[in-house]
Amino acid sequence: MRLAKRLLIIMTILSFIFVLHGEKYKEYYFKLPAKGFNEVMKINEICSVDKVEDNFIYGYANEKQFLDLTTKYLDIEVLVNPSKTRNFTMANSVSEVREWDSYPTHTAYIETMNEFATNYPEICTVESIGTSIDGRDILVAKISDNVNVEEAEPEFYYSGQMHGDELVTSVLFLRLIDYLLENYGTDPQVTAIVNSSEIHINPISNPDGVYTDDDSTVFGATRYNANGIDLNRNFPGVNGVEHPDDNELQVENSMQINYANTNTFVMSSNSHSGAEVINYPWDYWARRHADDAWFIDVSRAYVDLVHEAAPNSYMHDYNDGITNGYDWYQVVGSRQDWFNYYNNCREITLELSNNKILAENLLDAHWNYNYEGMLNWLEQVNYGIAGVTLLYIQTLMLVIITDLSQQEHTLFRFQQRDMKLLF
């Protein structure tokens, strides 16, 4: 009886808070005292841990998850979602977006993506890989020297903002698309990247989370999608559990899986903010990936370039800017693990800002810190053996080898169209 009364009081107070903030509630942001690593793991099994800071665990929960938490933790404190703590400068047109000092409205985002394809039709296409729960297109730009021709080139995939309130990634990826297109044919590094590979960039993979309250603002952006589900806990688990979060596969993740299966991605990156670190697999298993040494090398190469461009305060946490996912905290159902395990692709996670609600006047600086690392990560896709499949009969594989490196390998990407073995 006491528990029932307590829960009723909590829900009444919360309802008042969310009405006060004009929120039709789908997501709780909370903090709890941190009582060690095992406590973090327990809470992460119930909901989504955001960070551990100053001896407190911060996290997100939907209503079901929050009720579960309140039965176990008496000292939980509900906070205002970070995206509701200030107003935002919004870009309302393509020209304003390309100033790179504000966050795009949904309309400006769509127009900017489509203008890339219009202005650079020979090297860029933009397609919708499907629509979100609330009917917003999820757009991917494809960039290559012969973009409408299927060539024997390695394919790379950048994807951002699967957590809607981690705002920095979409702006940086829009700017990366712009940088590649603007500098093709004049900058040798960019030209070589575009000529030798097929690059796919999806700046916003959870648009319903980004534009939760209104298409005209990111105020009120949420971590979860429109169903109140954390997309980075919703992929089929490497532990063999199809629905590790006990939820059906969400439509946004189904699109990502279909898009990955349709293409032949050799490397990819899923990008976030809320920390400053390069996270490599596995997220679920304590054991190391077979290519652990390779992941450490390429992660370190990215971070070394960041350290040359950024102040000493940026991306030096954990192991000087890189971490194994499990060593950070265990996650089941992450996109990174799915891409690496089920899609035979090498994916890392970029965490680009400690402050997920990054001030607009810092967007330019974060681009300058990271763009050389992003270009280097794109270049990595060309190191190794590449070829075209001539015959595919179960274990019989005949290939034309087009490039060879001297380093060891343990993993390669093979499908009926293209083959790529990375070193």
C-alpha positions as CSV (number, residue, x, y, z in Angstrom):
1,M,0.0,0.0,0.0
2,R,2.8,2.4,0.9
3,L,4.5,1.7,-2.4
4,A,1.3,2.3,-4.4
5,K,0.8,5.6,-2.6
6,R,4.4,6.6,-3.2
7,L,4.2,5.8,-6.9
8,L,0.9,7.7,-7.2
9,I,2.5,10.8,-5.6
10,I,5.5,10.6,-7.8
11,M,3.4,10.3,-11.0
12,T,1.2,13.2,-9.9
13,I,4.2,15.4,-9.3
14,L,5.8,14.4,-12.6
15,S,2.6,15.1,-14.5
16,F,2.5,18.6,-13.1
17,I,6.2,19.1,-14.0
18,F,5.7,18.1,-17.6
19,V,2.5,20.1,-18.1
20,L,4.4,23.1,-16.7
21,H,7.1,22.6,-19.3
22,G,4.5,22.0,-22.1
23,E,5.6,18.5,-22.6
24,K,3.6,15.5,-23.7
25,Y,5.8,13.2,-21.9
26,K,7.7,10.2,-23.3
27,E,11.0,10.5,-21.6
28,Y,12.3,11.1,-18.1
29,Y,15.8,12.6,-17.4
30,F,17.0,11.7,-13.9
31,K,20.0,11.3,-11.6
32,L,20.9,8.8,-8.9
33,P,23.8,8.6,-6.5
34,A,26.6,6.5,-8.1
35,K,27.4,3.5,-5.9
36,G,30.1,1.8,-8.0
37,F,30.4,0.3,-11.5
38,N,28.0,-2.6,-10.8
39,E,25.3,-0.1,-9.9
40,V,25.8,1.6,-13.3
41,M,25.5,-1.7,-15.0
42,K,22.2,-2.5,-13.1
43,I,20.6,0.8,-14.0
44,N,21.7,0.4,-17.6
45,E,19.8,-2.9,-17.7
46,I,16.7,-1.0,-16.9
47,C,17.0,2.1,-18.9
48,S,19.7,4.2,-20.7
49,V,22.6,5.6,-18.7
50,D,23.8,8.9,-20.1
51,K,26.9,9.6,-18.0
52,V,28.5,9.3,-14.6
53,E,29.6,12.6,-13.2
54,D,30.4,14.0,-9.7
55,N,29.3,10.7,-8.1
56,F,25.9,10.7,-9.8
57,I,24.5,8.6,-12.5
58,Y,22.5,10.5,-15.1
59,G,20.1,8.7,-17.4
60,Y,16.9,8.5,-19.5
61,A,13.8,6.4,-19.1
62,N,10.4,6.0,-20.6
63,E,7.4,5.7,-18.4
64,K,7.6,1.9,-18.0
65,Q,11.4,2.1,-17.2
66,F,10.9,4.9,-14.8
67,L,8.2,3.1,-12.8
68,D,10.7,0.2,-12.6
69,L,13.4,2.5,-11.3
70,T,11.1,4.0,-8.6
71,T,10.4,0.6,-7.1
72,K,14.2,0.0,-6.7
73,Y,15.7,3.5,-6.0
74,L,14.2,5.8,-3.4
75,D,16.7,8.6,-4.1
76,I,15.9,9.1,-7.8
77,E,15.7,12.8,-8.8
78,V,13.9,13.9,-11.9
79,L,15.6,16.7,-13.9
80,V,14.5,18.9,-16.8
81,N,15.7,17.4,-20.1
82,P,18.9,19.2,-21.1
83,S,17.3,20.3,-24.4
84,K,14.8,22.3,-22.4
85,T,17.3,24.3,-20.5
86,R,17.8,27.0,-23.0
87,N,16.7,28.5,-26.4
88,F,18.4,27.7,-29.6
89,T,19.6,29.7,-32.6
90,M,18.0,28.0,-35.6
91,A,18.9,28.2,-39.3
92,N,15.8,28.7,-41.4
93,S,17.4,28.5,-44.9
94,V,20.1,26.7,-46.8
95,S,22.3,29.8,-46.7
96,E,21.9,30.1,-42.9
97,V,22.7,26.4,-42.5
98,R,25.9,26.9,-44.4
99,E,27.1,29.6,-42.0
100,W,27.6,26.6,-39.6
101,D,26.8,28.6,-36.5
102,S,23.2,27.3,-35.8
103,Y,21.1,24.2,-35.8
104,P,18.9,23.7,-38.9
105,T,15.1,23.5,-38.8
106,H,13.7,20.3,-40.3
107,T,12.8,22.1,-43.5
108,A,16.2,23.8,-43.8
109,Y,17.8,20.4,-43.2
110,I,15.8,18.7,-45.9
111,E,16.5,21.6,-48.4
112,T,20.2,21.6,-47.6
113,M,20.5,17.9,-48.3
114,N,18.5,18.1,-51.5
115,E,20.6,21.1,-52.7
116,F,23.8,19.0,-52.4
117,A,22.4,16.6,-55.0
118,T,21.1,19.4,-57.2
119,N,24.4,21.4,-57.2
120,Y,26.7,18.3,-57.6
121,P,24.7,15.8,-59.6
122,E,27.8,14.0,-61.0
123,I,29.2,13.1,-57.6
124,C,26.3,13.3,-55.2
125,T,22.8,11.7,-54.8
126,V,20.4,12.0,-51.9
127,E,17.8,9.5,-51.2
128,S,15.3,8.7,-48.5
129,I,15.8,5.3,-47.0
130,G,12.4,5.5,-45.4
131,T,10.2,7.5,-43.1
132,S,10.3,7.7,-39.3
133,I,7.3,6.9,-37.0
134,D,6.1,10.5,-37.4
135,G,6.6,10.5,-41.1
136,R,9.9,12.4,-41.5
137,D,12.3,11.3,-44.3
138,I,15.6,9.8,-43.2
139,L,18.0,11.0,-45.9
140,V,21.4,9.7,-47.0
141,A,23.8,11.5,-49.2
142,K,26.0,9.3,-51.4
143,I,29.3,10.7,-52.8
144,S,31.6,9.2,-55.4
145,D,33.3,10.1,-58.6
146,N,30.8,8.1,-60.7
147,V,27.9,8.2,-58.2
148,N,25.3,6.7,-60.5
149,V,27.6,3.8,-61.5
150,E,28.1,0.7,-59.4
151,E,31.9,0.4,-59.2
152,A,34.3,-2.0,-57.4
153,E,35.0,0.5,-54.7
154,P,34.9,0.1,-50.9
155,E,31.9,1.7,-49.3
156,F,31.9,3.8,-46.1
157,Y,28.9,4.9,-44.0
158,Y,28.7,7.9,-41.5
159,S,25.5,8.1,-39.5
160,G,24.6,10.7,-36.8
161,Q,22.1,11.7,-34.2
162,M,20.4,8.4,-33.4
163,H,19.9,10.1,-30.0
164,G,17.9,13.2,-31.0
165,D,19.2,15.5,-28.3
166,E,22.9,14.9,-29.1
167,L,22.9,17.9,-31.5
168,V,26.5,18.4,-32.6
169,T,26.8,15.4,-35.0
170,S,24.2,16.4,-37.6
171,V,25.8,19.8,-38.2
172,L,29.3,18.3,-38.5
173,F,28.1,15.7,-41.0
174,L,26.3,18.3,-43.1
175,R,29.5,20.3,-43.1
176,L,31.5,17.1,-44.1
177,I,29.2,16.6,-47.1
178,D,29.7,20.2,-48.1
179,Y,33.4,20.0,-47.6
180,L,33.8,16.9,-49.8
181,L,31.7,18.4,-52.6
182,E,33.2,21.8,-52.5
183,N,36.8,20.6,-52.5
184,Y,36.5,17.8,-55.0
185,G,38.8,18.4,-58.0
186,T,40.9,21.0,-56.2
187,D,42.0,19.4,-52.9
188,P,44.2,16.3,-53.6
189,Q,43.1,14.5,-50.4
190,V,39.4,15.0,-51.0
191,T,39.7,14.1,-54.7
192,A,41.5,10.9,-53.9
193,I,38.9,9.9,-51.3
194,V,36.0,10.5,-53.6
195,N,37.7,8.9,-56.6
196,S,38.6,5.7,-54.7
197,S,35.5,5.0,-52.6
198,E,31.7,5.3,-52.2
199,I,30.8,7.5,-49.2
200,H,27.3,7.4,-47.6
201,I,26.4,10.1,-45.0
202,N,23.2,10.1,-42.9
203,P,23.4,13.2,-40.7
204,I,20.1,12.6,-38.8
205,S,18.9,9.0,-38.2
206,N,16.3,9.9,-35.5
207,P,14.5,13.0,-36.8
208,D,11.5,12.5,-34.5
209,G,13.9,12.8,-31.5
210,V,15.5,15.9,-32.9
211,Y,12.3,17.8,-33.7
212,T,10.2,16.4,-30.9
213,D,8.2,19.6,-30.1
214,D,8.2,21.3,-33.5
215,D,10.0,21.1,-36.9
216,S,11.1,24.7,-36.4
217,T,13.3,24.0,-33.3
218,V,15.5,21.5,-31.5
219,F,14.2,22.8,-28.2
220,G,12.7,19.7,-26.5
221,A,14.8,17.2,-28.4
222,T,14.7,13.8,-26.9
223,R,17.2,10.9,-26.7
224,Y,14.5,8.4,-27.6
225,N,12.4,8.0,-30.8
226,A,8.7,8.8,-31.0
227,N,7.8,5.5,-29.3
228,G,10.0,6.3,-26.3
229,I,12.7,3.8,-27.3
230,D,16.5,4.2,-27.2
231,L,17.5,3.2,-30.7
232,N,21.0,2.3,-29.5
233,R,19.7,-0.4,-27.3
234,N,17.2,-1.8,-29.9
235,F,19.4,-3.6,-32.5
236,P,19.4,-7.4,-32.4
237,G,21.9,-8.4,-29.7
238,V,25.2,-10.1,-30.3
239,N,24.2,-12.4,-27.4
240,G,21.6,-13.9,-29.8
241,V,18.6,-12.1,-28.3
242,E,16.6,-10.6,-31.1
243,H,14.9,-8.0,-28.9
244,P,17.4,-7.2,-26.1
245,D,15.4,-4.3,-24.8
246,D,12.1,-6.3,-24.9
247,N,10.8,-3.9,-27.7
248,E,10.1,-4.7,-31.3
249,L,12.7,-3.6,-33.7
250,Q,12.0,0.1,-34.3
251,V,11.3,1.4,-37.9
252,E,14.4,3.6,-37.8
253,N,16.7,0.7,-37.0
254,S,14.9,-1.5,-39.5
255,M,15.8,1.0,-42.2
256,Q,19.5,1.1,-41.1
257,I,19.7,-2.7,-41.2
258,N,18.0,-2.8,-44.6
259,Y,20.3,-0.1,-45.9
260,A,23.4,-1.9,-44.6
261,N,22.3,-5.2,-46.1
262,T,21.6,-3.5,-49.5
263,N,25.0,-2.0,-49.6
264,T,28.5,-3.4,-48.9
265,F,29.9,-1.2,-46.1
266,V,33.5,-2.0,-45.3
267,M,33.7,0.6,-42.6
268,S,31.3,2.9,-40.8
269,S,30.8,5.2,-37.8
270,N,27.8,5.9,-35.6
271,S,28.2,9.3,-34.0
272,H,27.0,10.9,-30.7
273,S,27.8,13.6,-28.2
274,G,27.7,13.6,-24.4
275,A,31.4,12.5,-24.2
276,E,34.6,13.1,-26.0
277,V,36.0,9.7,-26.9
278,I,36.4,7.1,-29.8
279,N,34.6,4.0,-28.7
280,Y,35.5,0.7,-30.4
281,P,33.9,-2.8,-30.1
282,W,32.7,-4.7,-28.4
283,D,30.0,-2.9,-26.4
284,Y,28.5,-6.2,-24.9
285,W,31.4,-8.6,-24.7
286,A,34.3,-8.3,-22.3
287,R,36.4,-10.3,-24.8
288,R,38.3,-8.3,-27.4
289,H,37.4,-8.1,-31.0
290,A,39.6,-10.3,-33.3
291,D,40.8,-7.0,-34.8
292,D,41.3,-5.2,-31.5
293,A,44.8,-4.0,-32.5
294,W,43.5,-2.6,-35.7
295,F,40.6,-0.8,-34.0
296,I,43.1,0.7,-31.4
297,D,45.4,1.9,-34.2
298,V,42.8,3.6,-36.3
299,S,41.1,5.1,-33.2
300,R,44.4,6.4,-32.1
301,A,45.1,7.9,-35.6
302,Y,41.8,9.8,-35.4
303,V,42.5,11.1,-31.9
304,D,46.1,12.1,-32.7
305,L,44.8,14.3,-35.5
306,V,42.2,15.8,-33.1
307,H,44.9,16.5,-30.5
308,E,47.0,18.4,-33.1
309,A,44.0,20.7,-33.8
310,A,42.2,21.0,-30.4
311,P,43.0,22.5,-27.0
312,N,44.4,20.2,-24.3
313,S,41.0,20.1,-22.7
314,Y,39.4,18.2,-25.7
315,M,39.2,14.4,-26.1
316,H,41.8,13.4,-23.5
317,D,39.5,11.4,-21.2
318,Y,39.5,7.6,-20.8
319,N,42.6,6.2,-22.5
320,D,43.7,9.5,-23.8
321,G,40.7,9.8,-26.1
322,I,39.8,6.2,-26.9
323,T,38.0,3.3,-25.1
324,N,36.8,-0.2,-25.6
325,G,33.0,-0.1,-25.4
326,Y,32.7,-2.7,-22.7
327,D,35.4,-1.1,-20.6
328,W,33.3,2.1,-20.6
329,Y,30.0,0.4,-19.7
330,Q,28.3,-2.6,-21.1
331,V,25.5,-2.2,-23.6
332,V,23.4,-4.8,-25.4
333,G,21.6,-4.0,-28.6
334,S,24.0,-1.3,-29.8
335,R,24.3,-0.3,-33.4
336,Q,28.1,-0.6,-33.3
337,D,28.0,-4.3,-32.2
338,W,25.3,-5.1,-34.8
339,F,27.3,-3.6,-37.7
340,N,30.5,-5.4,-36.6
341,Y,29.0,-8.7,-35.8
342,Y,26.1,-9.3,-38.1
343,N,27.1,-7.1,-41.1
344,N,30.8,-7.9,-41.1
345,C,31.6,-4.2,-41.2
346,R,34.1,-2.3,-39.0
347,E,32.3,0.4,-37.1
348,I,33.5,2.7,-34.3
349,T,31.4,5.2,-32.4
350,L,32.5,8.9,-32.4
351,E,31.6,10.8,-29.2
352,L,32.2,14.4,-30.2
353,S,31.3,16.7,-27.4
354,N,31.0,16.5,-23.6
355,N,28.1,18.9,-23.9
356,K,25.4,17.3,-26.0
357,I,23.5,20.6,-26.2
358,L,26.6,22.3,-27.6
359,A,26.5,26.1,-27.8
360,E,26.1,27.2,-31.4
361,N,29.2,29.4,-31.3
362,L,31.3,26.3,-30.6
363,L,30.1,24.3,-33.6
364,D,32.8,25.8,-35.9
365,A,35.5,24.9,-33.3
366,H,34.4,21.3,-33.1
367,W,34.4,21.0,-36.8
368,N,38.0,22.2,-36.8
369,Y,38.9,19.7,-34.1
370,N,37.5,16.8,-36.0
371,Y,37.4,17.1,-39.8
372,E,40.9,15.9,-40.4
373,G,40.2,12.8,-38.3
374,M,37.0,12.2,-40.2
375,L,38.9,12.4,-43.5
376,N,41.5,10.0,-42.2
377,W,38.8,7.6,-41.2
378,L,37.5,7.7,-44.7
379,E,41.0,7.0,-46.1
380,Q,41.3,3.9,-44.0
381,V,38.8,2.2,-46.1
382,N,41.3,1.9,-49.0
383,Y,44.1,0.1,-47.0
384,G,44.1,-3.7,-47.8
385,I,42.9,-5.9,-50.6
386,A,40.0,-5.1,-52.8
387,G,38.4,-6.9,-55.7
388,V,35.4,-8.0,-57.6
389,T,33.7,-11.4,-57.2
390,L,33.8,-13.4,-60.4
391,L,32.2,-16.6,-59.0
392,Y,30.3,-17.1,-55.8
393,I,29.5,-20.8,-55.0
394,Q,29.4,-21.2,-51.2
395,T,33.1,-21.5,-50.2
396,L,34.5,-21.1,-53.7
397,M,35.7,-17.5,-54.2
398,L,37.6,-16.3,-57.2
399,V,38.6,-12.7,-57.0
400,I,40.7,-10.1,-58.9
401,I,43.1,-8.6,-56.3
402,T,43.6,-4.9,-57.0
403,D,45.6,-3.7,-53.9
404,L,47.8,-5.3,-51.3
405,S,49.3,-4.2,-48.0
406,Q,52.0,-5.8,-46.0
407,Q,50.1,-5.9,-42.7
408,E,48.3,-8.8,-41.1
409,H,44.5,-9.3,-41.3
410,T,41.8,-11.1,-39.5
411,L,38.6,-9.9,-41.0
412,F,37.3,-9.1,-44.5
413,R,34.1,-7.9,-46.1
414,F,32.8,-10.2,-48.7
415,Q,29.6,-10.2,-50.7
416,Q,28.5,-11.3,-54.1
417,R,29.4,-8.0,-55.7
418,D,32.5,-6.6,-54.0
419,M,35.2,-7.9,-51.7
420,K,37.3,-5.9,-49.3
421,L,39.9,-7.2,-46.8
422,L,41.2,-4.5,-44.5
423,F,44.7,-4.2,-43.0
